[in-house]
């Protein structure tokens, strides 16, 4: 699967989200990093446009920003990328634990590494929704709703994991 197919599978296809458990981790990590880079670039554009608006309000700050502008933007971009990556990986890891709980409750076969791959796709659409609402000025309810949506995606995807064989007595 290429990156576009992975993105398409992350939209609303729990069966394909479950199927990525057998893909290589490199392909999934590439998808996650490209997704994070996309979000970082959009956030950086918003930051740079917002910084110029804020800087015009205070004359001294405007002069300071103009003097160190060549240093400010690269460091801001790197910091934004690293912090977004850390947050996204923690979020995927947490939801993979939730998916592991679903696997145990449904008596399906799967390991944490499989659920991490599935969770990487399951968080895509809820993350995009919360990302869009962050520009509007969303509150805590949007974060809770997107988290529940991610849990729902994981629950549906774990239905497609293979069942554990019956134990012999």
N, CA and C atoms as a LAMMPS dump frame, in Angstrom:
ITEM: TIMESTEP
0
ITEM: NUMBER OF ATOMS
507
ITEM: BOX BOUNDS ff ff ff
-5.0000000000000000e+02 5.0000000000000000e+02
-5.0000000000000000e+02 5.0000000000000000e+02
-5.0000000000000000e+02 5.0000000000000000e+02
ITEM: ATOMS id mol type element x y z
1 1 1 N 0.842 -1.179 0
2 1 2 C 0 0 0
3 1 3 C 0.891 1.247 0
4 2 1 N 0.501 2.216 -0.792
5 2 2 C 1.227 3.474 -0.764
6 2 3 C 0.587 4.407 0.272
7 3 1 N 1.137 5.608 0.426
8 3 2 C 0.659 6.525 1.46
9 3 3 C -0.779 6.968 1.209
10 4 1 N -1.135 7.172 -0.055
11 4 2 C -2.507 7.569 -0.371
12 4 3 C -3.487 6.459 0.002
13 5 1 N -3.132 5.216 -0.287
14 5 2 C -4.005 4.095 0.053
15 5 3 C -4.14 3.944 1.567
16 6 1 N -3.051 4.196 2.286
17 6 2 C -3.126 4.158 3.744
18 6 3 C -4.03 5.263 4.273
19 7 1 N -3.932 6.442 3.689
20 7 2 C -4.805 7.536 4.115
21 7 3 C -6.255 7.208 3.821
22 8 1 N -6.511 6.669 2.654
23 8 2 C -7.871 6.286 2.277
24 8 3 C -8.403 5.201 3.209
25 9 1 N -7.555 4.257 3.581
26 9 2 C -7.964 3.198 4.504
27 9 3 C -8.245 3.753 5.895
28 10 1 N -7.569 4.832 6.249
29 10 2 C -7.773 5.41 7.574
30 10 3 C -9.074 6.193 7.668
31 11 1 N -9.69 6.481 6.55
32 11 2 C -10.907 7.292 6.572
33 11 3 C -12.069 6.577 7.262
34 12 1 N -12.5 5.476 6.71
35 12 2 C -13.658 4.794 7.293
36 12 3 C -13.649 3.31 6.973
37 13 1 N -12.523 2.697 6.909
38 13 2 C -12.459 1.297 6.539
39 13 3 C -11.813 0.482 7.657
40 14 1 N -12.595 0.069 8.659
41 14 2 C -12.017 -0.679 9.776
42 14 3 C -11.375 -2 9.352
43 15 1 N -11.898 -2.621 8.299
44 15 2 C -11.323 -3.883 7.85
45 15 3 C -9.895 -3.682 7.35
46 16 1 N -9.662 -2.603 6.602
47 16 2 C -8.307 -2.315 6.123
48 16 3 C -7.422 -1.802 7.252
49 17 1 N -8.011 -1.093 8.221
50 17 2 C -7.232 -0.655 9.38
51 17 3 C -6.716 -1.859 10.146
52 18 1 N -7.537 -2.905 10.237
53 18 2 C -7.099 -4.128 10.905
54 18 3 C -6.074 -4.87 10.059
55 19 1 N -6.195 -4.762 8.742
56 19 2 C -5.285 -5.489 7.855
57 19 3 C -3.864 -4.929 7.884
58 20 1 N -3.686 -3.672 8.276
59 20 2 C -2.338 -3.102 8.286
60 20 3 C -1.473 -3.705 9.385
61 21 1 N -2.056 -4.536 10.239
62 21 2 C -1.272 -5.15 11.314
63 21 3 C -0.162 -6.021 10.768
64 22 1 N -0.322 -6.501 9.516
65 22 2 C 0.703 -7.377 8.941
66 22 3 C 1.688 -6.616 8.052
67 23 1 N 1.488 -5.312 7.917
68 23 2 C 2.418 -4.502 7.131
69 23 3 C 3.692 -4.246 7.939
70 24 1 N 4.715 -3.837 7.239
71 24 2 C 5.959 -3.502 7.93
72 24 3 C 5.785 -2.209 8.714
73 25 1 N 6.487 -2.11 9.819
74 25 2 C 6.385 -0.92 10.655
75 25 3 C 6.946 0.305 9.941
76 26 1 N 7.897 0.1 9.044
77 26 2 C 8.478 1.223 8.306
78 26 3 C 7.456 1.948 7.451
79 27 1 N 6.569 1.217 6.822
80 27 2 C 5.532 1.817 5.987
81 27 3 C 4.554 2.631 6.849
82 28 1 N 4.211 2.089 8.005
83 28 2 C 3.3 2.787 8.913
84 28 3 C 3.979 4.029 9.492
85 29 1 N 5.241 3.901 9.876
86 29 2 C 5.954 5.069 10.41
87 29 3 C 6.109 6.163 9.364
88 30 1 N 6.335 5.772 8.125
89 30 2 C 6.418 6.758 7.055
90 30 3 C 5.087 7.51 6.923
91 31 1 N 3.979 6.778 6.985
92 31 2 C 2.664 7.408 6.926
93 31 3 C 2.476 8.37 8.093
94 32 1 N 2.844 7.934 9.301
95 32 2 C 2.675 8.78 10.486
96 32 3 C 3.53 10.036 10.381
97 33 1 N 4.779 9.906 9.956
98 33 2 C 5.643 11.078 9.847
99 33 3 C 5.188 12.046 8.753
100 34 1 N 4.709 11.539 7.638
101 34 2 C 4.194 12.427 6.586
102 34 3 C 2.944 13.141 7.081
103 35 1 N 2.091 12.437 7.804
104 35 2 C 0.89 13.045 8.371
105 35 3 C 1.259 14.139 9.374
106 36 1 N 2.233 13.856 10.238
107 36 2 C 2.682 14.851 11.217
108 36 3 C 3.328 16.038 10.519
109 37 1 N 4.11 15.782 9.481
110 37 2 C 4.73 16.876 8.734
111 37 3 C 3.675 17.775 8.096
112 38 1 N 2.636 17.174 7.546
113 38 2 C 1.53 17.941 6.962
114 38 3 C 0.879 18.833 8.017
115 39 1 N 0.586 18.279 9.187
116 39 2 C -0.026 19.071 10.251
117 39 3 C 0.922 20.155 10.753
118 40 1 N 2.204 19.849 10.829
119 40 2 C 3.187 20.814 11.308
120 40 3 C 3.323 21.988 10.353
121 41 1 N 3.352 21.713 9.06
122 41 2 C 3.472 22.792 8.078
123 41 3 C 2.273 23.735 8.173
124 42 1 N 1.076 23.181 8.284
125 42 2 C -0.114 24.036 8.401
126 42 3 C -0.082 24.828 9.702
127 43 1 N 0.313 24.195 10.798
128 43 2 C 0.409 24.9 12.078
129 43 3 C 1.483 25.971 12.055
130 44 1 N 2.591 25.69 11.361
131 44 2 C 3.672 26.663 11.275
132 44 3 C 3.231 27.883 10.47
133 45 1 N 2.482 27.657 9.407
134 45 2 C 1.96 28.784 8.621
135 45 3 C 1.04 29.629 9.487
136 46 1 N 0.171 28.972 10.263
137 46 2 C -0.707 29.717 11.163
138 46 3 C 0.098 30.482 12.205
139 47 1 N 1.145 29.84 12.746
140 47 2 C 1.991 30.479 13.745
141 47 3 C 2.704 31.695 13.164
142 48 1 N 3.259 31.544 11.98
143 48 2 C 4.001 32.66 11.396
144 48 3 C 3.077 33.816 11.023
145 49 1 N 1.883 33.52 10.567
146 49 2 C 0.93 34.588 10.262
147 49 3 C 0.419 35.241 11.541
148 50 1 N 0.18 34.432 12.565
149 50 2 C -0.285 34.974 13.841
150 50 3 C 0.785 35.761 14.556
151 51 1 N 2.047 35.357 14.399
152 51 2 C 3.15 36.061 15.039
153 51 3 C 3.316 37.454 14.443
154 52 1 N 3.149 37.572 13.135
155 52 2 C 3.283 38.895 12.529
156 52 3 C 2.132 39.8 12.952
157 53 1 N 0.938 39.235 13.15
158 53 2 C -0.189 40.039 13.635
159 53 3 C 0.041 40.492 15.061
160 54 1 N 0.534 39.595 15.902
161 54 2 C 0.802 39.931 17.297
162 54 3 C 1.959 40.908 17.397
163 55 1 N 2.98 40.727 16.586
164 55 2 C 4.155 41.59 16.659
165 55 3 C 3.829 43.015 16.247
166 56 1 N 2.867 43.202 15.381
167 56 2 C 2.532 44.559 14.951
168 56 3 C 1.848 45.347 16.061
169 57 1 N 1.315 44.665 17.078
170 57 2 C 0.657 45.351 18.184
171 57 3 C 1.655 45.997 19.14
172 58 1 N 2.825 45.411 19.278
173 58 2 C 3.823 45.912 20.217
174 58 3 C 5.067 46.297 19.413
175 59 1 N 5.424 47.565 19.443
176 59 2 C 6.518 48.077 18.62
177 59 3 C 7.865 47.459 18.966
178 60 1 N 8.178 47.312 20.262
179 60 2 C 9.46 46.746 20.669
180 60 3 C 9.589 45.282 20.279
181 61 1 N 8.498 44.564 20.409
182 61 2 C 8.512 43.158 20.023
183 61 3 C 8.706 43.018 18.521
184 62 1 N 8.117 43.909 17.763
185 62 2 C 8.261 43.887 16.309
186 62 3 C 9.725 44.077 15.908
187 63 1 N 10.401 44.999 16.532
188 63 2 C 11.803 45.235 16.221
189 63 3 C 12.65 44.021 16.609
190 64 1 N 12.359 43.432 17.771
191 64 2 C 13.1 42.257 18.217
192 64 3 C 12.908 41.073 17.261
193 65 1 N 11.669 40.848 16.846
194 65 2 C 11.365 39.741 15.931
195 65 3 C 12.049 39.961 14.585
196 66 1 N 12.097 41.198 14.107
197 66 2 C 12.763 41.486 12.839
198 66 3 C 14.259 41.226 12.917
199 67 1 N 14.863 41.46 14.089
200 67 2 C 16.294 41.248 14.24
201 67 3 C 16.668 39.772 14.291
202 68 1 N 15.818 38.935 14.9
203 68 2 C 16.158 37.512 15.028
204 68 3 C 15.268 36.621 14.166
205 69 1 N 14.639 37.19 13.182
206 69 2 C 13.687 36.434 12.359
207 69 3 C 14.334 35.221 11.688
208 70 1 N 15.572 35.359 11.245
209 70 2 C 16.247 34.252 10.573
210 70 3 C 16.491 33.089 11.526
211 71 1 N 16.529 33.324 12.844
212 71 2 C 16.692 32.251 13.831
213 71 3 C 15.356 31.749 14.371
214 72 1 N 14.405 32.642 14.465
215 72 2 C 13.139 32.319 15.108
216 72 3 C 12.352 31.257 14.343
217 73 1 N 12.213 31.426 13.05
218 73 2 C 11.365 30.523 12.28
219 73 3 C 11.904 29.101 12.166
220 74 1 N 13.192 28.887 11.897
221 74 2 C 13.656 27.489 11.859
222 74 3 C 13.534 26.776 13.203
223 75 1 N 13.872 27.472 14.298
224 75 2 C 13.743 26.851 15.612
225 75 3 C 12.281 26.59 15.955
226 76 1 N 11.414 27.515 15.598
227 76 2 C 9.988 27.317 15.858
228 76 3 C 9.46 26.122 15.073
229 77 1 N 9.892 25.962 13.828
230 77 2 C 9.429 24.835 13.021
231 77 3 C 9.924 23.516 13.594
232 78 1 N 11.202 23.452 13.973
233 78 2 C 11.753 22.216 14.535
234 78 3 C 11.068 21.891 15.857
235 79 1 N 10.881 22.888 16.711
236 79 2 C 10.212 22.65 17.991
237 79 3 C 8.776 22.186 17.782
238 80 1 N 8.08 22.797 16.843
239 80 2 C 6.707 22.414 16.547
240 80 3 C 6.644 20.979 16.014
241 81 1 N 7.572 20.614 15.138
242 81 2 C 7.589 19.265 14.583
243 81 3 C 7.882 18.226 15.657
244 82 1 N 8.868 18.503 16.502
245 82 2 C 9.245 17.541 17.551
246 82 3 C 8.115 17.385 18.57
247 83 1 N 7.528 18.494 18.995
248 83 2 C 6.455 18.394 19.987
249 83 3 C 5.213 17.723 19.405
250 84 1 N 4.889 17.991 18.157
251 84 2 C 3.749 17.335 17.512
252 84 3 C 4.013 15.846 17.346
253 85 1 N 5.229 15.482 16.988
254 85 2 C 5.581 14.072 16.842
255 85 3 C 5.47 13.344 18.178
256 86 1 N 6.006 13.935 19.222
257 86 2 C 5.936 13.326 20.55
258 86 3 C 4.485 13.136 20.973
259 87 1 N 3.681 14.161 20.819
260 87 2 C 2.266 14.082 21.198
261 87 3 C 1.543 13.013 20.392
262 88 1 N 1.78 12.966 19.093
263 88 2 C 1.086 12.015 18.228
264 88 3 C 1.498 10.573 18.546
265 89 1 N 2.767 10.349 18.796
266 89 2 C 3.226 9.002 19.132
267 89 3 C 2.679 8.554 20.488
268 90 1 N 2.606 9.461 21.448
269 90 2 C 2.015 9.119 22.743
270 90 3 C 0.532 8.785 22.586
271 91 1 N -0.15 9.546 21.756
272 91 2 C -1.569 9.301 21.52
273 91 3 C -1.79 7.95 20.855
274 92 1 N -0.993 7.636 19.855
275 92 2 C -1.111 6.336 19.179
276 92 3 C -0.816 5.206 20.169
277 93 1 N 0.2 5.375 20.98
278 93 2 C 0.575 4.336 21.95
279 93 3 C -0.528 4.118 22.985
280 94 1 N -1.147 5.197 23.446
281 94 2 C -2.24 5.069 24.411
282 94 3 C -3.424 4.333 23.787
283 95 1 N -3.796 4.71 22.578
284 95 2 C -4.933 4.055 21.944
285 95 3 C -4.62 2.611 21.56
286 96 1 N -3.356 2.293 21.328
287 96 2 C -2.982 0.898 21.097
288 96 3 C -3.208 0.076 22.361
289 97 1 N -2.97 0.659 23.528
290 97 2 C -3.279 -0.031 24.787
291 97 3 C -4.78 -0.269 24.931
292 98 1 N -5.569 0.722 24.561
293 98 2 C -7.023 0.56 24.588
294 98 3 C -7.439 -0.559 23.633
295 99 1 N -6.833 -0.596 22.453
296 99 2 C -7.111 -1.66 21.492
297 99 3 C -6.704 -3.021 22.009
298 100 1 N -5.617 -3.081 22.771
299 100 2 C -5.188 -4.338 23.373
300 100 3 C -6.236 -4.844 24.363
301 101 1 N -6.855 -3.921 25.077
302 101 2 C -7.944 -4.285 25.979
303 101 3 C -9.115 -4.872 25.187
304 102 1 N -9.447 -4.271 24.045
305 102 2 C -10.521 -4.798 23.193
306 102 3 C -10.188 -6.204 22.702
307 103 1 N -8.939 -6.405 22.32
308 103 2 C -8.505 -7.719 21.834
309 103 3 C -8.688 -8.775 22.924
310 104 1 N -8.299 -8.434 24.137
311 104 2 C -8.424 -9.387 25.252
312 104 3 C -9.891 -9.67 25.561
313 105 1 N -10.725 -8.624 25.553
314 105 2 C -12.146 -8.819 25.859
315 105 3 C -12.866 -9.631 24.779
316 106 1 N -12.484 -9.444 23.531
317 106 2 C -13.129 -10.155 22.423
318 106 3 C -12.496 -11.508 22.14
319 107 1 N -11.439 -11.829 22.87
320 107 2 C -10.699 -13.088 22.697
321 107 3 C -10.237 -13.245 21.243
322 108 1 N -9.506 -12.235 20.796
323 108 2 C -8.933 -12.238 19.454
324 108 3 C -7.421 -12.346 19.554
325 109 1 N -6.806 -12.748 18.462
326 109 2 C -5.341 -12.814 18.415
327 109 3 C -4.795 -11.452 18.02
328 110 1 N -3.76 -11.042 18.674
329 110 2 C -3.121 -9.775 18.351
330 110 3 C -2.132 -9.393 19.433
331 111 1 N -1.18 -8.617 19.044
332 111 2 C -0.166 -8.127 19.971
333 111 3 C -0.183 -6.605 19.943
334 112 1 N 0.547 -6.027 20.901
335 112 2 C 0.604 -4.567 20.993
336 112 3 C 1.126 -3.958 19.696
337 113 1 N 2.122 -4.569 19.095
338 113 2 C 2.7 -4.027 17.86
339 113 3 C 1.678 -4.015 16.734
340 114 1 N 0.787 -5.001 16.679
341 114 2 C -0.272 -5.006 15.668
342 114 3 C -1.271 -3.88 15.93
343 115 1 N -1.617 -3.721 17.193
344 115 2 C -2.584 -2.686 17.542
345 115 3 C -2.008 -1.293 17.386
346 116 1 N -0.694 -1.161 17.541
347 116 2 C -0.075 0.144 17.328
348 116 3 C -0.251 0.556 15.867
349 117 1 N -0.061 -0.37 14.963
350 117 2 C -0.221 -0.082 13.536
351 117 3 C -1.674 0.271 13.224
352 118 1 N -2.602 -0.471 13.798
353 118 2 C -4.019 -0.182 13.575
354 118 3 C -4.388 1.167 14.184
355 119 1 N -3.886 1.456 15.369
356 119 2 C -4.179 2.73 16.034
357 119 3 C -3.599 3.911 15.26
358 120 1 N -2.476 3.698 14.584
359 120 2 C -1.877 4.775 13.79
360 120 3 C -2.833 5.231 12.69
361 121 1 N -3.586 4.321 12.134
362 121 2 C -4.578 4.703 11.125
363 121 3 C -5.869 5.18 11.773
364 122 1 N -6.235 4.592 12.909
365 122 2 C -7.495 4.947 13.559
366 122 3 C -7.495 6.378 14.094
367 123 1 N -6.34 6.927 14.425
368 123 2 C -6.302 8.291 14.963
369 123 3 C -6.266 9.357 13.876
370 124 1 N -6.14 8.975 12.627
371 124 2 C -5.962 9.955 11.554
372 124 3 C -7.146 10.899 11.422
373 125 1 N -8.326 10.377 11.2
374 125 2 C -9.501 11.226 10.994
375 125 3 C -9.864 12.009 12.256
376 126 1 N -9.9 11.386 13.441
377 126 2 C -10.159 12.196 14.642
378 126 3 C -9.13 13.304 14.857
379 127 1 N -7.876 13.047 14.512
380 127 2 C -6.851 14.085 14.636
381 127 3 C -7.114 15.219 13.659
382 128 1 N -7.485 14.893 12.429
383 128 2 C -7.815 15.941 11.454
384 128 3 C -9.023 16.754 11.898
385 129 1 N -10.016 16.091 12.474
386 129 2 C -11.203 16.806 12.962
387 129 3 C -10.823 17.767 14.078
388 130 1 N -10.047 17.296 15.05
389 130 2 C -9.643 18.183 16.142
390 130 3 C -8.707 19.281 15.657
391 131 1 N -7.917 18.988 14.632
392 131 2 C -7.014 19.979 14.044
393 131 3 C -7.813 21.114 13.402
394 132 1 N -8.864 20.758 12.676
395 132 2 C -9.72 21.77 12.047
396 132 3 C -10.435 22.586 13.113
397 133 1 N -10.947 21.915 14.134
398 133 2 C -11.646 22.634 15.197
399 133 3 C -10.709 23.506 16.028
400 134 1 N -9.415 23.217 16.038
401 134 2 C -8.483 24.058 16.783
402 134 3 C -8.35 25.433 16.139
403 135 1 N -8.539 25.517 14.827
404 135 2 C -8.507 26.817 14.157
405 135 3 C -9.766 27.62 14.468
406 136 1 N -10.846 26.921 14.711
407 136 2 C -12.111 27.58 15.025
408 136 3 C -12.139 28.032 16.482
409 137 1 N -11.418 27.33 17.318
410 137 2 C -11.409 27.645 18.743
411 137 3 C -12.231 26.625 19.514
412 138 1 N -11.918 25.365 19.344
413 138 2 C -12.682 24.286 19.965
414 138 3 C -12.373 24.194 21.453
415 139 1 N -13.255 23.505 22.135
416 139 2 C -13.061 23.325 23.566
417 139 3 C -12.786 21.864 23.891
418 140 1 N -12.903 21.546 25.152
419 140 2 C -12.593 20.204 25.633
420 140 3 C -13.525 19.146 25.058
421 141 1 N -14.744 19.519 24.73
422 141 2 C -15.711 18.545 24.214
423 141 3 C -15.287 17.972 22.876
424 142 1 N -14.62 18.752 22.063
425 142 2 C -14.152 18.253 20.774
426 142 3 C -13.063 17.207 20.991
427 143 1 N -12.17 17.453 21.934
428 143 2 C -11.123 16.472 22.238
429 143 3 C -11.725 15.178 22.76
430 144 1 N -12.718 15.281 23.613
431 144 2 C -13.373 14.08 24.14
432 144 3 C -14.104 13.336 23.029
433 145 1 N -14.774 14.071 22.147
434 145 2 C -15.513 13.436 21.051
435 145 3 C -14.567 12.751 20.068
436 146 1 N -13.44 13.374 19.765
437 146 2 C -12.5 12.739 18.838
438 146 3 C -11.825 11.534 19.479
439 147 1 N -11.607 11.58 20.781
440 147 2 C -11.055 10.41 21.466
441 147 3 C -12.049 9.252 21.429
442 148 1 N -13.313 9.537 21.647
443 148 2 C -14.336 8.495 21.558
444 148 3 C -14.453 7.955 20.136
445 149 1 N -14.285 8.819 19.15
446 149 2 C -14.321 8.372 17.757
447 149 3 C -13.144 7.434 17.466
448 150 1 N -11.98 7.743 18.005
449 150 2 C -10.818 6.871 17.833
450 150 3 C -11.064 5.514 18.491
451 151 1 N -11.631 5.53 19.684
452 151 2 C -11.945 4.276 20.374
453 151 3 C -12.961 3.471 19.56
454 152 1 N -13.939 4.143 18.98
455 152 2 C -14.922 3.457 18.136
456 152 3 C -14.248 2.823 16.919
457 153 1 N -13.358 3.562 16.262
458 153 2 C -12.627 3.009 15.118
459 153 3 C -11.819 1.766 15.529
460 154 1 N -11.168 1.842 16.675
461 154 2 C -10.393 0.688 17.147
462 154 3 C -11.294 -0.491 17.472
463 155 1 N -12.419 -0.209 18.09
464 155 2 C -13.36 -1.28 18.417
465 155 3 C -13.84 -1.978 17.148
466 156 1 N -14.179 -1.189 16.14
467 156 2 C -14.632 -1.785 14.874
468 156 3 C -13.508 -2.534 14.17
469 157 1 N -12.309 -2.007 14.218
470 157 2 C -11.178 -2.657 13.547
471 157 3 C -10.8 -3.973 14.223
472 158 1 N -10.935 -4.03 15.547
473 158 2 C -10.567 -5.266 16.238
474 158 3 C -11.548 -6.395 15.949
475 159 1 N -12.717 -6.095 15.408
476 159 2 C -13.647 -7.154 14.998
477 159 3 C -13.069 -7.983 13.861
478 160 1 N -12.143 -7.422 13.107
479 160 2 C -11.555 -8.109 11.955
480 160 3 C -10.257 -8.845 12.291
481 161 1 N -9.823 -8.787 13.55
482 161 2 C -8.662 -9.568 13.97
483 161 3 C -9.095 -11.031 14.073
484 162 1 N -8.175 -11.963 13.819
485 162 2 C -8.562 -13.386 13.884
486 162 3 C -8.909 -13.815 15.313
487 163 1 N -9.824 -14.747 15.411
488 163 2 C -10.232 -15.265 16.735
489 163 3 C -9.168 -16.217 17.257
490 164 1 N -9.072 -16.283 18.566
491 164 2 C -8.153 -17.217 19.19
492 164 3 C -8.719 -18.621 19.066
493 165 1 N -7.856 -19.598 18.857
494 165 2 C -8.373 -20.969 18.778
495 165 3 C -8.92 -21.416 20.136
496 166 1 N -9.875 -22.327 20.072
497 166 2 C -10.458 -22.842 21.318
498 166 3 C -9.391 -23.622 22.081
499 167 1 N -9.376 -23.45 23.38
500 167 2 C -8.391 -24.136 24.219
501 167 3 C -8.823 -25.573 24.428
502 168 1 N -7.868 -26.469 24.298
503 168 2 C -8.146 -27.895 24.529
504 168 3 C -8.059 -28.201 26.013
505 169 1 N -9.001 -28.952 26.482
506 169 2 C -9.034 -29.293 27.896
507 169 3 C -8.371 -30.591 28.174
